Amino acid sequence: VRPAAAEDAAAVAEIQVGGWRAGYGSILPAGFLASLSVERRRTWWGERIGESLMTVLVVDDGGEVVGFVSLGDDPHPGACELYALYVHPERWRRGYGSSLLRAAESAMRDRGFAEAVLWVFAANDRARRFYEHHGWAPDGVRKLEEIGGVQPEQVRYRRRFQAETGPPEGELTPGPA
Ligand SMILES: CC(C)(COP(=O)(O)OP(=O)(O)OC[C@H]1O[C@@H](n2cnc3c(N)ncnc32)[C@H](O)[C@@H]1OP(=O)(O)O)[C@@H](O)C(=O)NCCC(=O)NCCS
């Protein structure tokens, strides 16, 4: 796992669009998934990789990028958000996602964050099980956001980093309002 470079934008875009299509077929409309453009996503990532608002890490297997994770503290300074975590669908269940998540958690801890949050589709059982195995848990906050003409429910997951060595949970930083 290494920081993404500008040249990784194309691979990141392809993995993300492939991940949406393979992972969200039962959650988002087929027409919307078909309309996603790798080209547009590449431009989007090209503008963000290397800038300070977002950290992007990729997992590189012998020179081939097979997954990525992005994180940052927008929109809630003090807590970090894991924005996106995608592995190429042909490479699922080989440990790449776990490597990316561990690296993302280290990056968050290194920056002094005591906790992190992420949003996942309520119906995304594969990802929810994965996060739960890695110590993340739903914190009770849910939202509906229009995506591709539907409003799939999203649930927020939270992970505290200092519970093992610090004070008991609850005495740590309060959650976002
Ligand atoms: C969720 C996602 C990132 C997981 O990536 P991954 O590379 O498959 O993750 P891993 O291989 O580390 O772990 C996945 C499962 O495979 C298992 N696994 C890992 N290595 C394995 C191996 N060699 N043999 C068999 N199983 C294995 C893990 O135990 C894990 O099981 P669990 O989910 O029950 O804990 C991936 O499925 C993905 O990109 N999904 C689409 C996008 C998405 O939903 N992202 C999250 C949005 S918030």
The ligand as an SDF file (V2000), in Angstrom:
LIG
                    3D

 48 50  0  0  0  0  0  0  0  0999 V2000
  -15.7370   -4.2410    0.4690 C   0  0  0  0  0  0  0  0  0  0  0  0
  -14.4450   -4.5140   -0.3160 C   0  0  0  0  0  0  0  0  0  0  0  0
  -13.6020   -3.2610   -0.3380 C   0  0  0  0  0  0  0  0  0  0  0  0
  -13.6730   -5.6480    0.3610 C   0  0  0  0  0  0  0  0  0  0  0  0
  -12.4560   -5.8420   -0.3550 O   0  0  0  0  0  0  0  0  0  0  0  0
  -11.7320   -7.2710   -0.3910 P   0  0  0  0  0  0  0  0  0  0  0  0
  -10.4100   -7.0790   -1.0510 O   0  0  0  0  0  0  0  0  0  0  0  0
  -12.6350   -8.2930   -0.9320 O   0  0  0  0  0  0  0  0  0  0  0  0
  -11.4910   -7.4930    1.1660 O   0  0  0  0  0  0  0  0  0  0  0  0
  -10.7260   -8.7340    1.8550 P   0  0  0  0  0  0  0  0  0  0  0  0
  -10.3320   -9.7310    0.8240 O   0  0  0  0  0  0  0  0  0  0  0  0
   -9.6650   -8.1640    2.6950 O   0  0  0  0  0  0  0  0  0  0  0  0
  -11.8500   -9.2890    2.7980 O   0  0  0  0  0  0  0  0  0  0  0  0
  -13.1100   -9.6870    2.2610 C   0  0  0  0  0  0  0  0  0  0  0  0
  -13.5180  -11.0200    2.8190 C   0  0  0  0  0  0  0  0  0  0  0  0
  -12.7280  -12.0120    2.2050 O   0  0  0  0  0  0  0  0  0  0  0  0
  -12.1490  -12.8450    3.2040 C   0  0  0  0  0  0  0  0  0  0  0  0
  -10.8350  -13.2450    2.6990 N   0  0  0  0  0  0  0  0  0  0  0  0
   -9.7110  -12.5010    2.6710 C   0  0  0  0  0  0  0  0  0  0  0  0
   -8.7040  -13.1910    2.1370 N   0  0  0  0  0  0  0  0  0  0  0  0
   -9.2190  -14.3990    1.7960 C   0  0  0  0  0  0  0  0  0  0  0  0
   -8.6800  -15.5440    1.1710 C   0  0  0  0  0  0  0  0  0  0  0  0
   -7.4070  -15.6020    0.8080 N   0  0  0  0  0  0  0  0  0  0  0  0
   -9.5110  -16.5860    0.9570 N   0  0  0  0  0  0  0  0  0  0  0  0
  -10.7980  -16.5380    1.3140 C   0  0  0  0  0  0  0  0  0  0  0  0
  -11.3650  -15.4650    1.9130 N   0  0  0  0  0  0  0  0  0  0  0  0
  -10.5800  -14.4260    2.1390 C   0  0  0  0  0  0  0  0  0  0  0  0
  -12.0370  -11.9930    4.4090 C   0  0  0  0  0  0  0  0  0  0  0  0
  -12.0330  -12.7450    5.5870 O   0  0  0  0  0  0  0  0  0  0  0  0
  -13.2580  -11.1170    4.3040 C   0  0  0  0  0  0  0  0  0  0  0  0
  -14.3640  -11.7310    4.8850 O   0  0  0  0  0  0  0  0  0  0  0  0
  -15.3950  -10.8050    5.7130 P   0  0  0  0  0  0  0  0  0  0  0  0
  -15.8570   -9.7040    4.8030 O   0  0  0  0  0  0  0  0  0  0  0  0
  -16.4520  -11.7500    6.1040 O   0  0  0  0  0  0  0  0  0  0  0  0
  -14.5800  -10.2400    6.8360 O   0  0  0  0  0  0  0  0  0  0  0  0
  -14.7880   -4.9780   -1.7650 C   0  0  0  0  0  0  0  0  0  0  0  0
  -15.7340   -6.0070   -1.7080 O   0  0  0  0  0  0  0  0  0  0  0  0
  -15.3270   -3.8780   -2.6640 C   0  0  0  0  0  0  0  0  0  0  0  0
  -14.5650   -3.1510   -3.3020 O   0  0  0  0  0  0  0  0  0  0  0  0
  -16.6760   -3.7770   -2.7320 N   0  0  0  0  0  0  0  0  0  0  0  0
  -17.3530   -2.8020   -3.6010 C   0  0  0  0  0  0  0  0  0  0  0  0
  -17.2360   -1.4280   -3.0630 C   0  0  0  0  0  0  0  0  0  0  0  0
  -17.7390   -1.2720   -1.6700 C   0  0  0  0  0  0  0  0  0  0  0  0
  -18.7840   -1.7690   -1.2970 O   0  0  0  0  0  0  0  0  0  0  0  0
  -16.9620   -0.5320   -0.8930 N   0  0  0  0  0  0  0  0  0  0  0  0
  -17.3390   -0.1320    0.4140 C   0  0  0  0  0  0  0  0  0  0  0  0
  -18.1400    1.0970    0.2380 C   0  0  0  0  0  0  0  0  0  0  0  0
  -18.3720    1.9460    1.7660 S   0  0  0  0  0  0  0  0  0  0  0  0
  1  2  1  0
  2  3  1  0
  2  4  1  0
  2 36  1  0
  4  5  1  0
  5  6  1  0
  6  7  2  0
  6  8  1  0
  6  9  1  0
  9 10  1  0
 10 11  2  0
 10 12  1  0
 10 13  1  0
 13 14  1  0
 14 15  1  0
 15 16  1  0
 15 30  1  0
 16 17  1  0
 17 18  1  0
 17 28  1  0
 18 19  1  0
 18 27  1  0
 19 20  2  0
 20 21  1  0
 21 22  1  0
 21 27  2  0
 22 23  1  0
 22 24  2  0
 24 25  1  0
 25 26  2  0
 26 27  1  0
 28 29  1  0
 28 30  1  0
 30 31  1  0
 31 32  1  0
 32 33  2  0
 32 34  1  0
 32 35  1  0
 36 37  1  0
 36 38  1  0
 38 39  2  0
 38 40  1  0
 40 41  1  0
 41 42  1  0
 42 43  1  0
 43 44  2  0
 43 45  1  0
 45 46  1  0
 46 47  1  0
 47 48  1  0
M  END
$$$$
